[in-house]
């Protein structure tokens, strides 16, 4: 199994995860997300932790285990705290300002 696929997913108290076969539904304070996962992958939920299990030991399935773990974790993060994008401006002579929802870059 991939190194990423081996890591457990911690589910916060404010997020509810429903797993029905290959259908995963994540509900949190910021909304609801749903996804159908590959049939070769199984998700086991217990005590606020989700573990990704491979149903066979092929190289392709191990690769999908890491992908599935990342997708489910991103769903949990997205419904709990929303996604953020940070812009780092380095160098001399660059200026950035935000007015409302408009970003102005002077390059």
ABEGO torsion letter per residue (X at the ends): XBAAAABBBBBBAABBBBBBEABBBBBBAAEBBBBBBBAABBBBBBGGBBBBBBABABAAAAAAAAAAAAAAAAAAAAAAAEBBBBBBBBEBGBBBBBBEABBBBBX
